[in-house]
Amino acid sequence: MMIISTTPSIEGKHITRYHGVVAGEAILGANIFKDFFAGIRDIVGGRSAAYEEELRKARQIAFQEIEQQAAELGANAIVGVDIDYETVGPHGGMLMVSVSGTAVTVQ
């Protein structure tokens, strides 16, 4: 099981090897109907479940990418993980999540 942490170290573990930086990105588009209803919810002060779900999907994909890269490098953990969220494309119609960290071996 891969240990993934936003901290630079893992309590109770000793980093024995640094394998390098791993990064994962996911860009997902929210379709026009979700955009329309999300806009209505935002106007009346509610939460936008459509966007929240898209962000969850994108974050999951990005984390899967860094975990796969780290495993390919022989790491069993990723430390110093940073998560960034952006909107991209015309009128911010797409959601991007980028995740990066350092693949390490811990004991």
KESE-972119 format. One line per field, with one value per residue: residue in one letter; x, y, z of N, C-alpha, C, O, CB in turn. Coordinates in steps of 0.001 Angstrom, whole numbers, plus 500000, padded with zeros to 6 digits. Glycine has a CB too. Example, Ala and Ser with C-alpha at 12.3 -4.5 7.8 and 13.67 -1.06 7.14 Angstrom:
2
code <- [a,s]
neast <- [513190,512850]
nnorth <- [494310,497750]
nup <- [507800,507080]
caeast <- [512300,513670]
canorth <- [495500,498940]
caup <- [507800,507140]
ceast <- [513200,512900]
cnorth <- [496700,500030]
cup <- [507800,507870]
oeast <- [514236,513409]
onorth <- [496681,501138]
oup <- [508465,508039]
cbeast <- [511308,514084]
cbnorth <- [495527,499402]
cbup <- [509046,505725]
***
This chain:
107
code <- [m,m,i,i,s,t,t,p,s,i,e,g,k,h,i,t,r,y,h,g,v,v,a,g,e,a,i,l,g,a,n,i,f,k,d,f,f,a,g,i,r,d,i,v,g,g,r,s,a,a,y,e,e,e,l,r,k,a,r,q,i,a,f,q,e,i,e,q,q,a,a,e,l,g,a,n,a,i,v,g,v,d,i,d,y,e,t,v,g,p,h,g,g,m,l,m,v,s,v,s,g,t,a,v,t,v,q]
neast <- [500829,500612,501873,500700,501374,500942,502847,506418,507654,507074,505537,507125,508380,511298,512930,514579,515375,515302,513335,512519,510584,507098,504235,500833,498090,494769,492220,489000,485911,482960,479713,477321,474719,475181,476711,474777,472819,474469,475108,472599,472211,474318,473442,471220,472450,473155,475092,477259,476783,477396,479845,481417,481494,482829,485316,486125,486417,488480,490571,490942,491843,494273,495703,495869,497592,500049,500577,500909,503170,505070,505186,506234,508775,509786,509157,507607,506133,504836,505812,505350,503195,501421,498457,496719,494149,492486,490734,490302,490466,488063,486130,486493,485581,486503,487809,490767,492965,495981,498553,501399,504435,507069,508513,509364,511262,510345,511038]
nnorth <- [498826,502143,504924,508143,511502,514903,516065,516626,514400,511141,510232,508102,506680,506181,507847,506230,506370,508593,508932,510732,513418,513111,513546,514287,514937,515984,516781,517705,518102,519821,519114,520937,520959,520384,522640,524664,524060,524157,526844,527940,526894,528177,530814,530841,530310,527712,524625,523426,520503,519170,520267,519690,516891,516496,517607,515816,513467,514254,514754,512187,510786,512156,511542,508754,508647,509699,507802,505478,506213,506503,503875,502575,503600,502289,503131,503340,505233,508617,511848,515270,516165,518197,519832,521266,523320,524385,526358,525911,526642,528052,530467,529232,526566,524017,521768,521508,519458,519295,517319,516868,515450,513954,510928,508302,505848,504305,503101]
nup <- [500000,499078,500758,501066,501522,502566,504053,504673,505702,507153,510020,512284,510340,508320,505758,503245,500657,497914,495081,493183,491649,491213,489158,488454,486354,485686,483509,483256,481638,482413,481492,479423,480565,483250,483832,483476,485481,487711,487751,488370,490968,492260,492131,493843,496188,496898,497080,494493,493328,490972,490062,492282,492188,489743,490393,492391,490848,489078,490906,491960,489673,489166,491518,491229,489042,490109,492041,490505,488972,491037,492033,489797,489884,492021,494552,497827,499003,498931,499478,500625,499085,496828,495961,493338,492007,489089,486648,483207,479671,477321,478876,481311,481233,481784,484209,486063,487815,489434,490755,492695,494001,496021,495279,497403,499297,502224,505542]
caeast <- [500000,501365,501580,500723,501267,501277,503973,507706,508088,505980,505824,507435,509058,512561,513129,515867,515752,514472,513258,512271,509273,506032,503164,499662,497130,493503,491379,487677,484930,481599,478877,476526,473590,475727,477075,473555,472225,475413,474923,471355,472455,475178,472635,470360,473279,473391,476357,477215,477138,477977,481258,482087,481720,483878,486584,486484,486898,489780,491560,491187,492670,495611,496359,496195,498768,501294,500799,501441,504536,505920,505364,507151,510118,510172,508845,506455,505464,504994,505748,505320,502193,500761,497277,496296,492906,492400,489799,491003,489626,487211,485156,486719,484660,487085,488406,492052,493589,497347,499077,502812,505086,508347,508436,510418,511138,510399,511076]
canorth <- [500000,503383,505980,509447,512518,516289,516468,516239,513135,510315,509928,506703,506071,506808,507850,505611,506667,509524,508474,511868,514055,512517,514522,513802,515974,515537,517877,517180,519107,519671,519329,522169,520873,520537,524057,525446,523849,524638,528290,528215,526615,529230,532029,530741,530089,526298,524047,522886,519085,518746,520628,518947,515534,516569,517819,514541,512563,514741,514543,510747,510441,512710,510742,507448,508830,509806,506521,504569,506639,506190,502422,502232,504003,501435,503813,502855,506391,509912,512896,516640,516246,519485,519697,522550,523320,525496,526247,526151,526656,529226,530743,528336,525449,522731,521731,520814,519182,518797,516809,516506,515104,513257,509482,507871,504552,504469,501880]
caup <- [500000,498941,501721,500405,502565,502213,504897,504095,506274,507654,511416,512572,509184,507931,504299,502922,499272,497149,493695,492302,491637,490412,488933,487747,485996,485117,483043,482972,481265,482922,480306,479422,481487,484596,483964,483620,486791,488716,487801,489100,492389,492783,492254,495020,497367,497200,496630,493143,493405,489692,490056,493340,491690,488725,491101,493031,489793,488599,491973,492025,488513,489369,492557,490645,488194,490881,492703,489495,488667,492184,492065,488705,490314,493140,495815,498577,499596,498271,500495,500131,498020,496624,495109,492777,491233,488147,485535,481945,478482,477138,479936,482445,481085,482144,485532,486079,489097,489294,492010,492593,495259,495884,495491,498314,499968,503674,506353]
ceast <- [500882,500917,501715,500464,501626,502464,505290,508272,506858,506360,506040,508151,510329,512704,514521,516334,514755,514509,513009,510830,508323,504910,502033,498709,495873,492704,490057,486744,483591,480671,477943,475346,474055,476101,475843,472975,473155,475282,473673,471558,473318,474389,471793,471147,473540,474761,476173,477705,477797,479469,482029,482411,482826,485243,487048,487060,488296,490867,491926,492096,494104,496373,496718,497453,500049,501603,501404,502891,505493,506205,506343,508590,510636,509899,507678,505714,505701,504828,505721,504309,501524,499616,496860,495046,492877,491216,490566,490006,488791,486181,485304,485856,485223,487766,489709,492519,494991,497865,500541,503368,506394,508149,509632,510204,511277,510457,510587]
cnorth <- [501250,504370,507308,510511,513903,516794,516008,514936,512390,509871,508435,505980,506863,506718,507315,505915,507634,509098,509603,512351,513272,513544,513872,514953,515319,516771,517261,518318,518797,519983,520523,522118,521024,522003,524907,525300,524277,526141,528667,527989,527705,530519,531979,530366,528645,525847,523464,521440,518608,519056,519876,517526,515517,516766,516543,513563,512966,514498,513063,510294,510913,511922,509353,507545,508911,508502,505509,504927,506262,504692,501978,502594,503150,502057,503133,503988,507624,510970,514276,516860,517621,519271,521082,522354,524550,525278,526618,526170,527914,529339,529798,527093,524092,522864,520952,520656,518683,518463,516465,516215,514397,511789,509049,506422,504833,503111,502206]
cup <- [500000,500014,500981,501455,502036,503028,504278,504645,506773,509061,511603,511440,508882,506409,504010,501504,498658,495687,492706,492375,490737,490296,488146,487504,485453,484740,482620,482622,481904,481749,480484,480389,482931,484831,484224,485022,487917,488870,488569,490595,493010,493001,493528,496278,497735,496734,495248,493162,492114,489660,491134,492883,490640,489374,491789,492007,489333,489638,492065,490871,488716,490432,492049,489786,489024,491600,491732,489150,489798,492262,490979,489040,491475,494499,496518,499298,498727,499350,499840,499028,498019,495644,494655,491934,490343,487218,484287,480801,478405,478259,481120,482419,481442,483503,485473,487518,488797,490683,491777,493973,494973,496233,496334,498723,501451,504349,507742]
oeast <- [501785,499723,502735,499477,502495,503024,505293,509258,505753,507381,505247,508491,510414,512608,515519,517508,513544,515585,513262,509986,508693,504666,502258,498545,495915,492532,490007,486786,483150,480832,477803,475002,473414,475839,475860,472673,472688,475336,473689,471122,473085,474646,471671,470550,474101,475492,475074,478901,478665,480270,483170,483496,483670,486223,488237,488069,489186,491970,493098,493016,495047,497565,497771,498285,501039,502770,502313,503741,506591,507336,507182,509523,511796,510378,506870,504801,506622,503821,506030,504543,501118,499782,496668,494903,493210,490758,491388,488853,488809,485450,484344,485439,484495,488234,489760,492472,495173,497656,500884,502838,506788,507686,510774,509132,512209,509992,510533]
onorth <- [501386,504626,507564,510449,514053,517845,515099,514419,512932,509213,507614,504804,508060,505631,507870,505751,507520,508923,509445,511775,512830,514317,513019,515832,514250,517687,516404,519379,517648,521009,521049,523141,521702,522546,525775,526297,524715,526662,529623,528806,528115,531241,532989,530129,528380,526590,523056,521184,517736,518206,519470,517018,514621,516154,516224,512908,512124,514078,512726,509504,510162,511660,508823,506638,508262,508138,504764,504042,505764,504286,501108,501967,503276,501543,502445,503749,507672,510988,514424,517663,518135,518609,521977,521350,525646,524151,527535,525766,528742,528389,529581,526609,523100,523938,519863,521590,517761,519201,515841,516676,514255,511445,509385,505849,505512,502108,501324]
oup <- [500826,500166,500341,502189,501176,502717,503448,504121,506810,509263,511144,511567,509156,505840,504469,501172,498848,495115,491512,493063,489649,491223,487288,488350,484845,485544,481738,483245,481931,481087,481588,480980,483734,485904,485096,485679,488969,489984,489344,491406,494148,493965,494221,497327,498798,496079,494873,493028,492150,489273,490915,493168,490646,488949,491770,492266,489213,489289,492232,491082,488469,490267,492406,489796,488685,491751,492099,489049,489550,492528,491213,488538,491867,495510,495893,500088,497913,500057,498657,498125,499062,494619,495478,491236,490793,487029,484305,480950,479315,478537,481859,483471,481408,483882,484901,488319,488002,491646,490772,494983,493815,497321,496021,498529,501883,503810,508600]
cbeast <- [499052,501181,502543,499667,502168,500064,503820,508694,509120,505702,504689,506179,508115,513778,512945,515777,515830,514964,512172,512611,509382,505513,503700,498969,497728,492709,492053,487135,484790,481318,478060,476018,472851,476962,477799,472524,471850,476857,474857,470202,473131,476353,471726,469261,472664,472321,476864,478068,475894,477263,481419,481218,480426,483591,486441,485252,485926,489705,491016,489849,492086,495524,495460,495013,498615,501203,499483,500568,504580,505262,504009,506731,510114,511619,508520,506899,505969,503954,506944,506667,501133,501767,496109,497428,491660,493713,488530,492085,488730,486506,483748,486479,484181,488094,487439,493111,492765,498273,498263,503622,504173,509440,508402,510467,512223,509187,512504]
cbnorth <- [499991,503988,505912,509526,512160,517207,515894,517327,513355,509078,510419,505975,506033,506125,509290,504118,505373,511007,507446,511501,515521,511172,515770,512677,516959,514628,518682,516381,519188,520622,518074,522447,519543,519614,524552,525019,522399,524260,528862,527325,525240,529483,532207,529717,530742,525434,522969,523746,518240,519439,522131,518915,514956,517711,518947,513916,512562,516239,515049,509974,511055,514191,510628,506918,510093,510955,505983,504607,508155,506671,501706,502935,505473,501096,505300,501806,506639,510111,512785,517027,515132,520573,518978,523185,523288,525642,527160,525076,525443,529165,530649,529066,525405,522246,521106,521579,518138,519843,515562,517627,514223,513899,508709,508774,503504,505267,501272]
cbup <- [501207,497527,502977,499250,503742,502432,506322,504320,507425,506711,512319,512893,507928,508652,503690,503109,498432,497319,493560,490877,491165,491047,488181,488530,484962,486116,481861,484161,479746,484175,480002,478027,481306,484800,482702,482576,486960,488340,486402,488575,492564,491832,491015,494775,498501,496556,497614,492174,493700,488510,490251,494600,491102,487734,492132,493724,488593,488257,493337,491988,487229,489770,493784,489802,487345,491896,493283,488228,488420,493483,491888,487423,490720,493037,495565,499584,501043,497090,501463,499642,498187,496096,495857,491931,492167,487338,485731,481699,478456,475780,479384,483716,479713,481058,486560,485239,489943,488578,492518,491911,496133,496791,494128,499553,499462,504181,506403]
***
